[in-house]
Amino acid sequence: MTHPERKAAKRFDMPGRAAAFTDLVYSGTEGSWEKIRADQKSRLPEPPRYRLYFGELHGHSDLSDGGVPIDDYFKRLRDLAGMDFCALSDHDHGGVGRPELWNAGKWELTKEKVREYYEPGEFTTLLAYERDSYPFYNNLVVYYRGDDGELLRGVRDGELTREELRRWLSRDDLILVPHDTNILSSGADFLAMEPEDMTPLIQVYGRASSCAEYMGDPLAGMLGDDCEGGHWQDALKRGIRMGCIACSDDHGGNGGMSTGPFPYGCPGITGVWAEANTREAVFDALKARRCYGFMGGKIAVDFRVSGHYMGEEITLSSDPELYYRIDADAPVASVTVVKNCRDYLVLRKKAEQLVYDYRQEQETDCYYLRVILEDGRRAWTSPVWVSRT
């Protein structure tokens, strides 16, 4: 893109108006379309350096309030849902009226089964559990990098102090992720909390419970409560570097699988771009926010800015090049480029696109994608945060 006045006339642009494109259009020679397509393709980024894996990161067995034995939980995710990785996240209270997770050998059994079902390169299991964490996060899932972590018990079970929260957030071997943050009974308030209290990831979608992208989202209204302050965009607007995942929060052994029509039957699945399908690589990808969430089936999303992956914080000396490619099991209806928490570009029926963005709006601009398929299912990417020199 070389026209000297392009930035005076436009905020964003596409490779289709490159000088080479214009010259070929006006060349009047045979084979121009083949040359045009070759020129456009040459501008796309290289194939991803990471591999994409799909997983279910939130579900329950009969060790707490789930309806399936722990072995069935892992086997169904591996053999029926076809997940590449998973986490069992039973409640720390162990189910109302039943022994807590730290009693009756429940946590030791959880760790044993996480080790037993781990097949590096084939099926990765993460050690995790769900901790009641009032008043900051009523529901908070804790993920461990290793397979022998201790439960995070603080001053009072079921509650959380600010000191405890910040200490656990600072640990390299843990990831804390809240869910149903926009629901009154289990929410969080990102407009009230201090930045240091906020987590690096949010569960943006959970089956039949919540869609926590932004206040007033019609999908959120279909699924349940919608309370101000509990949305992903509430945190992003405050400059919080928060990525996203999606989970089913399944209690019946159907994690990763559809249980009915859109939207209530759609599972929440997380995609990660990782070095390998191993516990450390999947955990590290989540820690780096190199992940996204979607509503069931298979939705592969490659979103990069000037070659940098979702979750990254970058500084550029040139204009950002926004690239995406969607490979899904249903046609793409639209892809929205969300810039600084507003819909910036809505691209219809385009499964792959490259866009140049000329206009810096903030000291650090935040970009992510919202993908909608023709059957209504959605995907959300973790953002890329872009500063410019």
C-alpha positions as YAML, in Angstrom:
chain: A
units: angstrom
residues:
- id: 1
  name: MET
  ca: [0.00, 0.00, 0.00]
- id: 2
  name: THR
  ca: [1.90, 2.99, -1.28]
- id: 3
  name: HIS
  ca: [-0.54, 5.77, -2.21]
- id: 4
  name: PRO
  ca: [0.76, 8.82, -0.32]
- id: 5
  name: GLU
  ca: [-2.72, 10.02, 0.69]
- id: 6
  name: ARG
  ca: [-4.27, 6.71, 1.67]
- id: 7
  name: LYS
  ca: [-4.15, 7.47, 5.40]
- id: 8
  name: ALA
  ca: [-5.81, 10.82, 4.88]
- id: 9
  name: ALA
  ca: [-8.72, 9.08, 3.21]
- id: 10
  name: LYS
  ca: [-9.05, 5.81, 5.11]
- id: 11
  name: ARG
  ca: [-8.66, 4.27, 8.54]
- id: 12
  name: PHE
  ca: [-8.30, 0.72, 7.23]
- id: 13
  name: ASP
  ca: [-7.47, -0.96, 3.96]
- id: 14
  name: MET
  ca: [-7.20, -4.32, 2.17]
- id: 15
  name: PRO
  ca: [-4.58, -5.91, -0.10]
- id: 16
  name: GLY
  ca: [-7.03, -5.61, -2.99]
- id: 17
  name: ARG
  ca: [-6.04, -1.97, -3.41]
- id: 18
  name: ALA
  ca: [-2.30, -2.50, -3.44]
- id: 19
  name: ALA
  ca: [-0.48, -0.76, -6.28]
- id: 20
  name: ALA
  ca: [0.34, -4.14, -7.83]
- id: 21
  name: PHE
  ca: [-3.37, -5.00, -7.89]
- id: 22
  name: THR
  ca: [-4.28, -1.73, -9.59]
- id: 23
  name: ASP
  ca: [-1.51, -2.12, -12.16]
- id: 24
  name: LEU
  ca: [-2.68, -5.64, -13.03]
- id: 25
  name: VAL
  ca: [-6.32, -4.55, -13.29]
- id: 26
  name: TYR
  ca: [-5.33, -1.85, -15.77]
- id: 27
  name: SER
  ca: [-2.70, -3.87, -17.62]
- id: 28
  name: GLY
  ca: [-5.08, -5.29, -20.23]
- id: 29
  name: THR
  ca: [-3.06, -8.51, -20.49]
- id: 30
  name: GLU
  ca: [-4.18, -12.13, -20.40]
- id: 31
  name: GLY
  ca: [-3.68, -14.03, -17.18]
- id: 32
  name: SER
  ca: [-4.22, -10.94, -15.03]
- id: 33
  name: TRP
  ca: [-6.57, -12.72, -12.61]
- id: 34
  name: GLU
  ca: [-4.02, -15.48, -12.00]
- id: 35
  name: LYS
  ca: [-1.37, -12.87, -11.27]
- id: 36
  name: ILE
  ca: [-3.77, -10.91, -9.04]
- id: 37
  name: ARG
  ca: [-4.57, -14.02, -6.98]
- id: 38
  name: ALA
  ca: [-0.88, -14.85, -6.69]
- id: 39
  name: ASP
  ca: [-0.13, -11.30, -5.52]
- id: 40
  name: GLN
  ca: [-2.91, -11.42, -2.91]
- id: 41
  name: LYS
  ca: [-1.75, -14.82, -1.61]
- id: 42
  name: SER
  ca: [1.85, -13.61, -1.32]
- id: 43
  name: ARG
  ca: [0.73, -11.02, 1.23]
- id: 44
  name: LEU
  ca: [-0.76, -13.56, 3.66]
- id: 45
  name: PRO
  ca: [1.31, -14.69, 6.67]
- id: 46
  name: GLU
  ca: [3.15, -17.98, 6.87]
- id: 47
  name: PRO
  ca: [1.29, -21.04, 8.26]
- id: 48
  name: PRO
  ca: [1.06, -21.07, 12.07]
- id: 49
  name: ARG
  ca: [4.15, -22.18, 13.96]
- id: 50
  name: TYR
  ca: [1.94, -23.79, 16.64]
- id: 51
  name: ARG
  ca: [-0.51, -26.67, 16.44]
- id: 52
  name: LEU
  ca: [-4.18, -26.30, 17.33]
- id: 53
  name: TYR
  ca: [-5.79, -28.49, 20.02]
- id: 54
  name: PHE
  ca: [-9.35, -28.58, 21.34]
- id: 55
  name: GLY
  ca: [-10.35, -29.19, 24.94]
- id: 56
  name: GLU
  ca: [-12.98, -29.10, 27.68]
- id: 57
  name: LEU
  ca: [-11.72, -27.23, 30.73]
- id: 58
  name: HIS
  ca: [-14.68, -27.28, 33.13]
- id: 59
  name: GLY
  ca: [-16.79, -30.21, 34.23]
- id: 60
  name: HIS
  ca: [-17.84, -32.28, 37.25]
- id: 61
  name: SER
  ca: [-17.94, -35.89, 38.37]
- id: 62
  name: ASP
  ca: [-19.69, -37.59, 41.26]
- id: 63
  name: LEU
  ca: [-16.80, -36.53, 43.49]
- id: 64
  name: SER
  ca: [-18.87, -33.36, 43.86]
- id: 65
  name: ASP
  ca: [-22.24, -32.67, 42.21]
- id: 66
  name: GLY
  ca: [-21.71, -34.36, 38.84]
- id: 67
  name: GLY
  ca: [-23.61, -37.41, 37.64]
- id: 68
  name: VAL
  ca: [-20.78, -39.62, 36.35]
- id: 69
  name: PRO
  ca: [-17.88, -41.49, 38.01]
- id: 70
  name: ILE
  ca: [-14.48, -39.94, 37.56]
- id: 71
  name: ASP
  ca: [-13.32, -42.64, 35.10]
- id: 72
  name: ASP
  ca: [-16.35, -42.08, 32.91]
- id: 73
  name: TYR
  ca: [-15.72, -38.35, 32.90]
- id: 74
  name: PHE
  ca: [-12.27, -38.76, 31.34]
- id: 75
  name: LYS
  ca: [-13.24, -41.64, 29.03]
- id: 76
  name: ARG
  ca: [-16.23, -39.82, 27.58]
- id: 77
  name: LEU
  ca: [-14.21, -36.69, 26.83]
- id: 78
  name: ARG
  ca: [-11.48, -38.76, 25.21]
- id: 79
  name: ASP
  ca: [-13.50, -41.41, 23.36]
- id: 80
  name: LEU
  ca: [-16.88, -39.78, 22.65]
- id: 81
  name: ALA
  ca: [-16.21, -36.04, 22.53]
- id: 82
  name: GLY
  ca: [-12.81, -36.48, 20.87]
- id: 83
  name: MET
  ca: [-11.12, -33.82, 22.96]
- id: 84
  name: ASP
  ca: [-7.36, -33.37, 22.79]
- id: 85
  name: PHE
  ca: [-7.15, -32.14, 26.39]
- id: 86
  name: CYS
  ca: [-9.40, -31.68, 29.39]
- id: 87
  name: ALA
  ca: [-9.66, -30.74, 33.04]
- id: 88
  name: LEU
  ca: [-11.91, -32.11, 35.76]
- id: 89
  name: SER
  ca: [-13.00, -29.24, 38.00]
- id: 90
  name: ASP
  ca: [-15.03, -30.66, 40.86]
- id: 91
  name: HIS
  ca: [-16.25, -28.26, 43.55]
- id: 92
  name: ASP
  ca: [-14.05, -27.88, 46.60]
- id: 93
  name: HIS
  ca: [-17.15, -28.25, 48.82]
- id: 94
  name: GLY
  ca: [-17.57, -31.74, 47.36]
- id: 95
  name: GLY
  ca: [-21.30, -31.35, 46.75]
- id: 96
  name: VAL
  ca: [-23.69, -29.96, 49.35]
- id: 97
  name: GLY
  ca: [-24.11, -32.43, 52.20]
- id: 98
  name: ARG
  ca: [-21.15, -34.54, 51.08]
- id: 99
  name: PRO
  ca: [-17.46, -34.67, 52.08]
- id: 100
  name: GLU
  ca: [-15.35, -31.78, 50.86]
- id: 101
  name: LEU
  ca: [-12.76, -32.34, 48.16]
- id: 102
  name: TRP
  ca: [-10.00, -32.50, 50.78]
- id: 103
  name: ASN
  ca: [-11.80, -35.29, 52.68]
- id: 104
  name: ALA
  ca: [-12.46, -38.95, 51.94]
- id: 105
  name: GLY
  ca: [-9.46, -39.17, 49.63]
- id: 106
  name: LYS
  ca: [-11.21, -37.19, 46.88]
- id: 107
  name: TRP
  ca: [-8.31, -34.91, 45.95]
- id: 108
  name: GLU
  ca: [-5.81, -37.75, 46.03]
- id: 109
  name: LEU
  ca: [-8.09, -39.76, 43.73]
- id: 110
  name: THR
  ca: [-8.40, -36.77, 41.40]
- id: 111
  name: LYS
  ca: [-4.62, -36.49, 41.11]
- id: 112
  name: GLU
  ca: [-4.32, -40.24, 40.58]
- id: 113
  name: LYS
  ca: [-6.80, -40.22, 37.70]
- id: 114
  name: VAL
  ca: [-5.25, -37.11, 36.12]
- id: 115
  name: ARG
  ca: [-1.99, -39.05, 35.95]
- id: 116
  name: GLU
  ca: [-3.64, -42.28, 34.79]
- id: 117
  name: TYR
  ca: [-5.45, -40.78, 31.79]
- id: 118
  name: TYR
  ca: [-2.61, -38.55, 30.63]
- id: 119
  name: GLU
  ca: [-1.20, -39.73, 27.29]
- id: 120
  name: PRO
  ca: [1.35, -37.17, 26.09]
- id: 121
  name: GLY
  ca: [0.79, -36.35, 22.44]
- id: 122
  name: GLU
  ca: [-2.65, -37.99, 22.45]
- id: 123
  name: PHE
  ca: [-4.77, -36.90, 25.41]
- id: 124
  name: THR
  ca: [-3.72, -34.30, 27.95]
- id: 125
  name: THR
  ca: [-5.27, -34.02, 31.41]
- id: 126
  name: LEU
  ca: [-4.85, -30.90, 33.55]
- id: 127
  name: LEU
  ca: [-5.19, -30.95, 37.32]
- id: 128
  name: ALA
  ca: [-7.92, -28.54, 38.37]
- id: 129
  name: TYR
  ca: [-10.83, -27.87, 40.71]
- id: 130
  name: GLU
  ca: [-13.50, -25.23, 41.29]
- id: 131
  name: ARG
  ca: [-13.09, -23.05, 44.34]
- id: 132
  name: ASP
  ca: [-15.85, -20.91, 45.81]
- id: 133
  name: SER
  ca: [-14.15, -17.52, 46.16]
- id: 134
  name: TYR
  ca: [-16.58, -14.91, 47.52]
- id: 135
  name: PRO
  ca: [-16.60, -11.92, 47.29]
- id: 136
  name: PHE
  ca: [-14.22, -11.46, 44.35]
- id: 137
  name: TYR
  ca: [-15.23, -14.46, 42.25]
- id: 138
  name: ASN
  ca: [-18.02, -16.65, 43.49]
- id: 139
  name: ASN
  ca: [-16.89, -19.35, 41.05]
- id: 140
  name: LEU
  ca: [-13.19, -19.68, 40.25]
- id: 141
  name: VAL
  ca: [-11.53, -22.64, 38.52]
- id: 142
  name: VAL
  ca: [-7.91, -23.30, 39.52]
- id: 143
  name: TYR
  ca: [-5.60, -25.01, 37.00]
- id: 144
  name: TYR
  ca: [-2.18, -26.47, 37.85]
- id: 145
  name: ARG
  ca: [0.84, -26.83, 35.59]
- id: 146
  name: GLY
  ca: [1.82, -30.06, 37.34]
- id: 147
  name: ASP
  ca: [-0.06, -33.11, 38.59]
- id: 148
  name: ASP
  ca: [0.52, -32.82, 42.34]
- id: 149
  name: GLY
  ca: [-0.79, -29.44, 43.47]
- id: 150
  name: GLU
  ca: [-2.26, -28.68, 46.87]
- id: 151
  name: LEU
  ca: [-5.74, -27.24, 47.29]
- id: 152
  name: LEU
  ca: [-5.76, -23.48, 47.91]
- id: 153
  name: ARG
  ca: [-7.29, -23.20, 51.34]
- id: 154
  name: GLY
  ca: [-7.20, -19.77, 52.94]
- id: 155
  name: VAL
  ca: [-8.59, -17.95, 55.93]
- id: 156
  name: ARG
  ca: [-12.10, -19.30, 55.33]
- id: 157
  name: ASP
  ca: [-13.30, -22.03, 52.98]
- id: 158
  name: GLY
  ca: [-15.69, -20.71, 50.34]
- id: 159
  name: GLU
  ca: [-14.31, -17.19, 50.67]
- id: 160
  name: LEU
  ca: [-11.25, -15.30, 49.52]
- id: 161
  name: THR
  ca: [-9.16, -12.42, 50.79]
- id: 162
  name: ARG
  ca: [-7.46, -9.94, 48.50]
- id: 163
  name: GLU
  ca: [-4.07, -11.01, 49.81]
- id: 164
  name: GLU
  ca: [-4.81, -14.66, 49.00]
- id: 165
  name: LEU
  ca: [-6.12, -13.80, 45.54]
- id: 166
  name: ARG
  ca: [-3.09, -11.73, 44.57]
- id: 167
  name: ARG
  ca: [-0.66, -14.28, 45.97]
- id: 168
  name: TRP
  ca: [-2.24, -17.08, 43.93]
- id: 169
  name: LEU
  ca: [-2.50, -14.92, 40.79]
- id: 170
  name: SER
  ca: [1.25, -14.28, 41.00]
- id: 171
  name: ARG
  ca: [2.17, -17.98, 40.90]
- id: 172
  name: ASP
  ca: [3.63, -19.28, 37.63]
- id: 173
  name: ASP
  ca: [2.28, -22.78, 38.22]
- id: 174
  name: LEU
  ca: [-1.37, -21.69, 38.54]
- id: 175
  name: ILE
  ca: [-4.05, -20.20, 36.29]
- id: 176
  name: LEU
  ca: [-7.25, -18.87, 37.89]
- id: 177
  name: VAL
  ca: [-10.31, -18.49, 35.65]
- id: 178
  name: PRO
  ca: [-13.75, -17.22, 36.76]
- id: 179
  name: HIS
  ca: [-17.00, -18.22, 35.09]
- id: 180
  name: ASP
  ca: [-20.62, -16.97, 34.99]
- id: 181
  name: THR
  ca: [-19.18, -13.58, 35.91]
- id: 182
  name: ASN
  ca: [-22.25, -11.72, 34.60]
- id: 183
  name: ILE
  ca: [-24.76, -13.82, 36.56]
- id: 184
  name: LEU
  ca: [-26.05, -12.38, 39.84]
- id: 185
  name: SER
  ca: [-25.64, -15.53, 41.92]
- id: 186
  name: SER
  ca: [-22.09, -16.29, 40.85]
- id: 187
  name: GLY
  ca: [-20.72, -13.14, 39.30]
- id: 188
  name: ALA
  ca: [-17.85, -10.72, 39.56]
- id: 189
  name: ASP
  ca: [-17.75, -6.95, 39.26]
- id: 190
  name: PHE
  ca: [-14.81, -5.76, 37.16]
- id: 191
  name: LEU
  ca: [-15.96, -2.17, 37.61]
- id: 192
  name: ALA
  ca: [-15.45, -2.41, 41.36]
- id: 193
  name: MET
  ca: [-12.29, -4.48, 41.65]
- id: 194
  name: GLU
  ca: [-8.75, -3.19, 41.39]
- id: 195
  name: PRO
  ca: [-6.73, -4.22, 38.32]
- id: 196
  name: GLU
  ca: [-4.44, -6.40, 40.44]
- id: 197
  name: ASP
  ca: [-7.46, -8.52, 41.45]
- id: 198
  name: MET
  ca: [-8.35, -9.56, 37.90]
- id: 199
  name: THR
  ca: [-7.53, -12.86, 36.26]
- id: 200
  name: PRO
  ca: [-5.61, -13.42, 32.99]
- id: 201
  name: LEU
  ca: [-8.49, -15.39, 31.44]
- id: 202
  name: ILE
  ca: [-12.28, -15.42, 31.63]
- id: 203
  name: GLN
  ca: [-14.76, -18.12, 30.69]
- id: 204
  name: VAL
  ca: [-16.65, -16.03, 28.15]
- id: 205
  name: TYR
  ca: [-19.26, -18.72, 27.41]
- id: 206
  name: GLY
  ca: [-20.73, -21.62, 29.35]
- id: 207
  name: ARG
  ca: [-23.42, -23.97, 28.09]
- id: 208
  name: ALA
  ca: [-26.94, -22.87, 29.12]
- id: 209
  name: SER
  ca: [-25.56, -20.55, 31.78]
- id: 210
  name: SER
  ca: [-23.91, -17.40, 30.47]
- id: 211
  name: CYS
  ca: [-22.33, -15.44, 27.67]
- id: 212
  name: ALA
  ca: [-20.20, -12.80, 29.32]
- id: 213
  name: GLU
  ca: [-18.79, -10.84, 26.38]
- id: 214
  name: TYR
  ca: [-20.69, -7.57, 26.82]
- id: 215
  name: MET
  ca: [-23.75, -6.12, 28.55]
- id: 216
  name: GLY
  ca: [-26.90, -6.48, 26.48]
- id: 217
  name: ASP
  ca: [-25.67, -9.31, 24.25]
- id: 218
  name: PRO
  ca: [-28.86, -11.07, 23.04]
- id: 219
  name: LEU
  ca: [-27.20, -14.45, 23.60]
- id: 220
  name: ALA
  ca: [-26.59, -13.56, 27.25]
- id: 221
  name: GLY
  ca: [-30.27, -12.69, 27.64]
- id: 222
  name: MET
  ca: [-31.30, -16.05, 26.19]
- id: 223
  name: LEU
  ca: [-29.15, -17.95, 28.65]
- id: 224
  name: GLY
  ca: [-29.77, -16.22, 31.98]
- id: 225
  name: ASP
  ca: [-28.93, -13.16, 34.06]
- id: 226
  name: ASP
  ca: [-26.92, -10.25, 32.73]
- id: 227
  name: CYS
  ca: [-25.44, -7.93, 35.33]
- id: 228
  name: GLU
  ca: [-23.36, -4.84, 34.68]
- id: 229
  name: GLY
  ca: [-19.69, -5.13, 35.58]
- id: 230
  name: GLY
  ca: [-19.43, -8.87, 35.04]
- id: 231
  name: HIS
  ca: [-18.49, -8.82, 31.38]
- id: 232
  name: TRP
  ca: [-15.24, -9.43, 29.58]
- id: 233
  name: GLN
  ca: [-15.50, -6.03, 27.91]
- id: 234
  name: ASP
  ca: [-15.91, -4.37, 31.33]
- id: 235
  name: ALA
  ca: [-12.39, -5.60, 32.14]
- id: 236
  name: LEU
  ca: [-10.92, -4.89, 28.70]
- id: 237
  name: LYS
  ca: [-12.18, -1.30, 28.75]
- id: 238
  name: ARG
  ca: [-10.18, -0.75, 31.92]
- id: 239
  name: GLY
  ca: [-7.03, -1.90, 30.13]
- id: 240
  name: ILE
  ca: [-6.91, -5.36, 31.72]
- id: 241
  name: ARG
  ca: [-4.98, -7.92, 29.67]
- id: 242
  name: MET
  ca: [-7.60, -10.66, 29.84]
- id: 243
  name: GLY
  ca: [-7.97, -13.48, 27.33]
- id: 244
  name: CYS
  ca: [-10.86, -15.92, 27.00]
- id: 245
  name: ILE
  ca: [-11.85, -19.57, 26.97]
- id: 246
  name: ALA
  ca: [-15.21, -21.36, 26.71]
- id: 247
  name: CYS
  ca: [-16.36, -24.36, 28.74]
- id: 248
  name: SER
  ca: [-19.41, -26.55, 29.22]
- id: 249
  name: ASP
  ca: [-19.48, -26.68, 33.03]
- id: 250
  name: ASP
  ca: [-20.98, -30.10, 32.38]
- id: 251
  name: HIS
  ca: [-22.45, -32.21, 35.19]
- id: 252
  name: GLY
  ca: [-23.76, -35.17, 33.19]
- id: 253
  name: GLY
  ca: [-20.77, -36.59, 31.33]
- id: 254
  name: ASN
  ca: [-21.55, -34.71, 28.10]
- id: 255
  name: GLY
  ca: [-18.65, -32.28, 28.10]
- id: 256
  name: GLY
  ca: [-17.58, -31.25, 24.61]
- id: 257
  name: MET
  ca: [-20.74, -32.76, 23.08]
- id: 258
  name: SER
  ca: [-23.99, -31.22, 21.91]
- id: 259
  name: THR
  ca: [-27.03, -31.96, 24.08]
- id: 260
  name: GLY
  ca: [-29.67, -30.15, 22.04]
- id: 261
  name: PRO
  ca: [-30.42, -27.23, 19.74]
- id: 262
  name: PHE
  ca: [-28.74, -23.84, 19.67]
- id: 263
  name: PRO
  ca: [-28.01, -22.24, 22.04]
- id: 264
  name: TYR
  ca: [-28.85, -24.38, 25.07]
- id: 265
  name: GLY
  ca: [-27.26, -27.58, 23.83]
- id: 266
  name: CYS
  ca: [-23.99, -26.09, 22.60]
- id: 267
  name: PRO
  ca: [-20.96, -27.10, 24.65]
- id: 268
  name: GLY
  ca: [-18.20, -24.64, 25.40]
- id: 269
  name: ILE
  ca: [-14.87, -25.71, 23.95]
- id: 270
  name: THR
  ca: [-11.44, -24.09, 24.15]
- id: 271
  name: GLY
  ca: [-8.91, -24.02, 21.35]
- id: 272
  name: VAL
  ca: [-5.23, -23.55, 22.17]
- id: 273
  name: TRP
  ca: [-2.31, -22.91, 19.86]
- id: 274
  name: ALA
  ca: [0.42, -24.92, 21.56]
- id: 275
  name: GLU
  ca: [3.84, -26.41, 20.85]
- id: 276
  name: ALA
  ca: [2.54, -29.93, 21.50]
- id: 277
  name: ASN
  ca: [-0.30, -31.82, 23.14]
- id: 278
  name: THR
  ca: [1.39, -32.13, 26.50]
- id: 279
  name: ARG
  ca: [0.40, -30.90, 29.93]
- id: 280
  name: GLU
  ca: [3.14, -28.29, 30.07]
- id: 281
  name: ALA
  ca: [2.59, -27.03, 26.52]
- id: 282
  name: VAL
  ca: [-1.20, -26.73, 26.87]
- id: 283
  name: PHE
  ca: [-0.85, -24.99, 30.25]
- id: 284
  name: ASP
  ca: [1.78, -22.61, 28.88]
- id: 285
  name: ALA
  ca: [-0.45, -21.76, 25.89]
- id: 286
  name: LEU
  ca: [-3.31, -20.92, 28.27]
- id: 287
  name: LYS
  ca: [-0.96, -18.90, 30.46]
- id: 288
  name: ALA
  ca: [0.13, -16.95, 27.36]
- id: 289
  name: ARG
  ca: [-3.56, -16.40, 26.42]
- id: 290
  name: ARG
  ca: [-2.86, -18.14, 23.11]
- id: 291
  name: CYS
  ca: [-6.37, -19.52, 23.23]
- id: 292
  name: TYR
  ca: [-9.99, -18.89, 22.29]
- id: 293
  name: GLY
  ca: [-13.46, -20.19, 23.08]
- id: 294
  name: PHE
  ca: [-16.27, -21.45, 20.87]
- id: 295
  name: MET
  ca: [-19.69, -23.07, 20.93]
- id: 296
  name: GLY
  ca: [-19.39, -26.72, 20.01]
- id: 297
  name: GLY
  ca: [-18.35, -28.71, 16.97]
- id: 298
  name: LYS
  ca: [-15.05, -27.75, 15.39]
- id: 299
  name: ILE
  ca: [-14.17, -24.11, 14.81]
- id: 300
  name: ALA
  ca: [-10.51, -23.50, 14.04]
- id: 301
  name: VAL
  ca: [-9.55, -19.83, 14.34]
- id: 302
  name: ASP
  ca: [-6.16, -18.45, 13.39]
- id: 303
  name: PHE
  ca: [-6.03, -14.77, 14.37]
- id: 304
  name: ARG
  ca: [-2.77, -12.86, 14.14]
- id: 305
  name: VAL
  ca: [-1.67, -9.23, 14.06]
- id: 306
  name: SER
  ca: [1.48, -8.62, 12.03]
- id: 307
  name: GLY
  ca: [2.43, -12.24, 12.64]
- id: 308
  name: HIS
  ca: [1.78, -12.14, 16.39]
- id: 309
  name: TYR
  ca: [-0.66, -14.56, 18.01]
- id: 310
  name: MET
  ca: [-3.76, -13.99, 20.09]
- id: 311
  name: GLY
  ca: [-2.84, -13.13, 23.66]
- id: 312
  name: GLU
  ca: [0.31, -11.21, 22.81]
- id: 313
  name: GLU
  ca: [1.20, -7.63, 23.78]
- id: 314
  name: ILE
  ca: [3.23, -6.11, 20.95]
- id: 315
  name: THR
  ca: [4.83, -2.86, 19.83]
- id: 316
  name: LEU
  ca: [4.95, -2.13, 16.10]
- id: 317
  name: SER
  ca: [6.81, 0.46, 14.03]
- id: 318
  name: SER
  ca: [4.41, -0.05, 11.12]
- id: 319
  name: ASP
  ca: [0.64, -0.33, 10.67]
- id: 320
  name: PRO
  ca: [-0.96, -3.47, 12.13]
- id: 321
  name: GLU
  ca: [-1.82, -6.22, 9.66]
- id: 322
  name: LEU
  ca: [-4.92, -8.01, 10.94]
- id: 323
  name: TYR
  ca: [-5.22, -11.55, 9.58]
- id: 324
  name: TYR
  ca: [-7.67, -14.34, 10.26]
- id: 325
  name: ARG
  ca: [-8.55, -17.72, 8.84]
- id: 326
  name: ILE
  ca: [-11.60, -19.74, 9.94]
- id: 327
  name: ASP
  ca: [-11.99, -23.47, 9.27]
- id: 328
  name: ALA
  ca: [-15.32, -24.64, 10.69]
- id: 329
  name: ASP
  ca: [-17.90, -27.41, 10.32]
- id: 330
  name: ALA
  ca: [-20.50, -24.85, 9.14]
- id: 331
  name: PRO
  ca: [-20.28, -21.84, 6.81]
- id: 332
  name: VAL
  ca: [-19.08, -18.52, 8.24]
- id: 333
  name: ALA
  ca: [-21.86, -15.95, 8.51]
- id: 334
  name: SER
  ca: [-19.73, -13.09, 9.81]
- id: 335
  name: VAL
  ca: [-16.42, -12.23, 11.41]
- id: 336
  name: THR
  ca: [-16.36, -9.08, 13.52]
- id: 337
  name: VAL
  ca: [-13.08, -7.35, 14.26]
- id: 338
  name: VAL
  ca: [-13.66, -5.84, 17.70]
- id: 339
  name: LYS
  ca: [-11.33, -2.90, 18.30]
- id: 340
  name: ASN
  ca: [-11.20, -1.29, 21.73]
- id: 341
  name: CYS
  ca: [-14.46, -3.07, 22.64]
- id: 342
  name: ARG
  ca: [-16.56, -1.83, 19.73]
- id: 343
  name: ASP
  ca: [-17.50, -3.53, 16.48]
- id: 344
  name: TYR
  ca: [-14.99, -2.08, 14.02]
- id: 345
  name: LEU
  ca: [-15.36, -4.28, 10.93]
- id: 346
  name: VAL
  ca: [-18.08, -6.84, 10.21]
- id: 347
  name: LEU
  ca: [-17.00, -9.08, 7.33]
- id: 348
  name: ARG
  ca: [-19.72, -11.29, 5.84]
- id: 349
  name: LYS
  ca: [-19.11, -14.83, 4.64]
- id: 350
  name: LYS
  ca: [-15.35, -14.39, 4.53]
- id: 351
  name: ALA
  ca: [-13.43, -17.32, 6.00]
- id: 352
  name: GLU
  ca: [-10.05, -15.64, 5.42]
- id: 353
  name: GLN
  ca: [-9.09, -11.98, 5.29]
- id: 354
  name: LEU
  ca: [-6.17, -9.61, 5.69]
- id: 355
  name: VAL
  ca: [-6.82, -5.98, 6.72]
- id: 356
  name: TYR
  ca: [-4.41, -3.10, 7.29]
- id: 357
  name: ASP
  ca: [-5.38, -0.74, 10.10]
- id: 358
  name: TYR
  ca: [-3.97, 2.77, 9.75]
- id: 359
  name: ARG
  ca: [-5.44, 4.58, 12.74]
- id: 360
  name: GLN
  ca: [-4.05, 4.32, 16.27]
- id: 361
  name: GLU
  ca: [-6.82, 5.23, 18.72]
- id: 362
  name: GLN
  ca: [-5.28, 4.62, 22.12]
- id: 363
  name: GLU
  ca: [-1.83, 4.23, 23.56]
- id: 364
  name: THR
  ca: [-2.51, 0.50, 23.26]
- id: 365
  name: ASP
  ca: [-5.23, -0.70, 20.92]
- id: 366
  name: CYS
  ca: [-7.01, -3.98, 21.72]
- id: 367
  name: TYR
  ca: [-8.22, -6.27, 18.91]
- id: 368
  name: TYR
  ca: [-10.15, -9.53, 19.06]
- id: 369
  name: LEU
  ca: [-12.53, -11.48, 16.83]
- id: 370
  name: ARG
  ca: [-16.14, -12.55, 17.24]
- id: 371
  name: VAL
  ca: [-17.01, -15.27, 14.74]
- id: 372
  name: ILE
  ca: [-20.63, -16.26, 13.99]
- id: 373
  name: LEU
  ca: [-21.45, -19.32, 11.90]
- id: 374
  name: GLU
  ca: [-24.62, -19.65, 9.84]
- id: 375
  name: ASP
  ca: [-26.12, -22.02, 12.43]
- id: 376
  name: GLY
  ca: [-25.67, -19.37, 15.15]
- id: 377
  name: ARG
  ca: [-22.64, -20.78, 16.94]
- id: 378
  name: ARG
  ca: [-19.95, -18.32, 17.95]
- id: 379
  name: ALA
  ca: [-16.25, -18.16, 18.65]
- id: 380
  name: TRP
  ca: [-14.29, -15.48, 20.50]
- id: 381
  name: THR
  ca: [-10.52, -15.03, 20.34]
- id: 382
  name: SER
  ca: [-8.24, -13.73, 23.02]
- id: 383
  name: PRO
  ca: [-7.10, -10.22, 22.06]
- id: 384
  name: VAL
  ca: [-3.86, -8.89, 20.69]
- id: 385
  name: TRP
  ca: [-2.78, -5.62, 22.34]
- id: 386
  name: VAL
  ca: [-0.94, -3.29, 19.96]
- id: 387
  name: SER
  ca: [1.21, -0.27, 20.79]
- id: 388
  name: ARG
  ca: [3.10, 1.71, 18.15]
- id: 389
  name: THR
  ca: [6.42, 3.48, 18.14]
...
